[in-house]
Structures are given as structure tokens and as C-alpha cells.
Amino acid sequence: MRPGLPAACLALVTSRRQLSPGARTMRDEWVALDAFLDDALEARVDVIQIREPDVDSGMLCKQVEGLVRRASTSGVRIVVNDRADVALASGAHGVHLPARGLPPVRLRSLMPEAIVGRSMHKDDLPDETGLDYLLFGTVFASRSKPGLKPAGLEALAEVSARSSIPVLAIGGITPARVGACLDAGATGVAAIGAFLPPGRSPDAMGVAVAVQAFRKALSRIC
């Protein structure tokens, strides 16, 4: 049986450039990201989604492998955005597919125990065969996707009502907005900006403070 996601799931999505915009080298970015993710492990976020699309497979695999090793006693699941090869080679817990990514059933022969999710940006449900969750957004305006019109809570509610698997909300998600997402049927949330150190984005709180605030907001469905 695949492990799936916990109830009231809280996911952190990485963006090393938003985390350390003043870094001079990729090495500096990764040093900052590793420290940030160690804080996320200590705070016990449920899922860390590694989304670094511009990093070559070799370097990404090395970094994910190290994170998976550090996460081994924490219970935190590590999923890799899009790169099934990296997820497989690094021992990650799963793969997060983009909206137009590979059919999830193609991953099951290679990673039968993997957590597999998919992004969706419209209210047209994908084939859910082989999927463990959907990541729907952007629900609210987001600095990470400035050109994408927010889908809104009504669209989130429509998707949640029609989906047979858990739906996580993403896009402009803050602790103050969690209640509205839960009311719309989401079973968890994902964010980038709220977890960043204060000053990195308007909603940035730092990992420890953000996890505590999100947990309190999500506690009604725990």
C-alpha cells in the first residue's frame, strides 16, 4: 500500500532564488537552501517539494539524496518536481508532475510505492489514475506565478467536490487564508512565500513561525 499524504497536509515548495536573491553562485544558493530545509525538517512540515527546474540532474540528485538522508528520521516526505529520474536515483519519496507531465501510471512500474501528485490550473480534472493528490492553483494572486490569473475559491471548491483524491491549495496561501481553502474542500495547503525568511516576500514569516501558524489553521481537520 502506498503511504499517501497525511490529513491536513502542509507542503513547502522550494525556490532557492527567492530564498537567497543576493547569492553570487549556485553553490551559495544551495548552502542557503540546505540550511532552510534543515529548519523545515526540524519544524516537521509534512512534505518538501523540490522545485528547481534549472538545475542539472547530477547536481539535483546529489542535493536531493542528501536531503532524503537527513529526513530519514523526521517523517517528512521529499518529492521532486517533474524529474522522475532524479526522484528514483536519489531515493525520494515521490514525484510531483506538472499539469502536462507524464501519465502517472508510467511511473508505477519504476516507483510502485512513490507518492505521485499533479498540478492543475483549471477546473478540468485530469485522469486521476495512479495519482495520490492534486495541487490546485493558483488560488490567490502569487508572486511565484505573477502572470497567472488566480483561479479563486469557487474553482477550488468545484475541483475538490469532483475529485476522488486529496486536493491541496497553492498560490498566495497564508495561514489567514487556510480556513477559506478548507471551507472550499481542500484537504491541505502548499506554499513558497510564507515559509521564506521575513523580508523575502510580503507574507514571509520564516519556517518555524509559518509551520506553527499553518498547523493552528489546519488543526480543525486533524
Residue pairs with C-beta under 8 A, 6 or more apart in sequence:
2 112
2 113
2 114
2 115
2 132
3 77
3 93
3 113
3 115
4 115
4 132
4 133
4 166
5 46
5 47
5 77
5 115
5 132
5 133
5 166
5 168
5 188
6 46
7 187
7 188
7 221
7 222
8 187
8 188
8 218
8 219
8 221
8 222
9 46
9 47
9 133
9 166
9 168
9 187
9 188
9 189
10 45
10 46
10 47
10 188
10 189
10 190
10 211
10 214
10 215
10 218
11 45
11 46
11 47
11 48
11 49
11 135
11 168
11 170
11 188
11 189
11 190
11 191
12 40
12 45
12 47
12 48
12 49
12 190
12 191
12 192
12 195
12 207
13 49
13 51
13 81
13 170
13 190
13 191
13 192
14 33
14 37
14 48
14 49
14 50
14 51
14 52
14 192
15 51
15 52
15 144
15 192
16 23
16 29
16 30
16 32
16 33
16 52
17 23
17 29
18 143
18 144
18 192
18 193
18 196
18 200
18 201
19 29
19 32
19 33
19 36
19 196
19 197
19 200
20 28
20 29
20 32
20 33
21 200
23 29
23 32
26 55
26 59
30 63
33 63
34 63
34 66
34 67
36 195
36 197
36 207
37 48
37 67
37 70
38 70
39 207
39 208
40 48
40 76
40 195
40 207
40 211
41 48
41 70
41 71
41 74
41 76
42 74
42 208
43 207
43 208
43 211
43 212
44 74
44 75
44 76
44 211
45 76
45 195
45 207
45 211
46 76
46 77
46 188
47 76
47 77
47 78
47 79
47 115
47 190
48 67
48 71
48 76
48 77
48 78
48 79
49 79
49 80
49 81
49 96
49 190
50 60
50 63
50 64
50 67
50 78
50 79
50 80
50 81
50 92
51 81
51 96
52 60
52 81
53 81
53 82
55 63
57 83
57 85
57 86
60 80
60 83
60 86
61 86
61 89
61 90
64 78
64 80
64 86
64 87
64 90
64 92
65 89
65 90
65 91
67 78
68 78
68 90
68 91
68 92
68 93
71 77
71 78
77 93
77 94
77 115
78 92
78 93
78 94
79 87
79 92
79 93
79 94
79 95
79 96
79 115
79 117
80 86
80 87
80 90
80 92
80 94
80 95
80 96
81 95
81 96
81 98
82 95
82 96
82 97
82 98
82 101
83 95
84 95
84 102
84 107
84 110
84 111
86 92
87 94
87 95
87 111
87 114
88 110
88 111
92 114
93 114
93 115
94 111
94 114
94 115
94 116
94 117
94 132
95 107
95 111
95 114
95 115
95 116
95 117
96 116
96 117
96 118
96 119
96 135
97 104
97 116
97 117
97 118
97 119
98 118
98 119
99 118
99 119
99 120
99 121
99 126
101 118
103 127
103 130
104 116
104 118
104 129
104 130
104 131
105 129
105 130
107 114
107 116
107 130
108 114
108 116
108 130
115 132
115 133
116 130
116 131
116 132
117 131
117 132
117 133
117 134
117 135
117 168
118 126
118 131
118 134
118 135
119 134
119 135
119 136
119 137
120 126
120 134
120 135
120 136
120 159
121 136
121 137
121 138
121 148
121 151
122 151
122 155
123 151
123 155
123 158
123 159
125 134
125 159
125 162
125 163
126 134
128 134
128 163
128 164
128 165
131 165
132 165
132 166
133 165
133 166
133 167
133 168
133 188
134 159
134 163
134 165
134 166
134 167
134 168
135 167
135 168
135 170
135 190
136 151
136 155
136 156
136 159
136 160
136 167
136 168
136 169
136 170
136 186
137 145
137 151
137 169
137 170
137 171
137 190
138 144
138 145
138 148
138 150
138 151
138 170
138 171
138 172
139 150
139 151
139 152
139 153
139 155
139 156
139 169
139 170
139 171
139 172
139 173
139 177
139 181
140 150
140 152
140 171
140 172
140 173
140 177
141 150
141 171
141 172
142 148
142 150
142 170
142 171
142 172
142 193
143 193
143 201
143 202
144 171
144 192
144 193
145 171
148 171
150 171
150 172
151 171
153 180
153 181
153 183
153 184
154 184
156 167
156 169
156 181
156 184
156 185
156 186
157 184
157 185
159 167
159 185
160 167
160 184
160 185
160 186
160 187
161 185
166 187
166 188
167 185
167 186
167 187
168 186
168 187
168 188
168 189
168 190
169 181
169 184
169 186
169 188
169 189
169 190
170 189
170 190
170 191
172 193
172 203
173 181
173 189
173 190
173 191
173 194
174 191
174 194
174 203
175 194
175 210
175 213
175 214
175 216
175 217
176 217
178 189
178 214
178 217
178 218
179 217
179 220
181 189
182 218
182 220
182 221
187 221
188 218
189 214
189 218
191 210
191 214
192 201
193 200
193 201
193 202
193 203
193 204
194 201
194 203
194 204
194 205
194 210
194 214
195 204
195 205
195 206
195 207
195 210
195 211
196 204
196 206
197 204
197 206
198 204
198 205
198 206
205 213
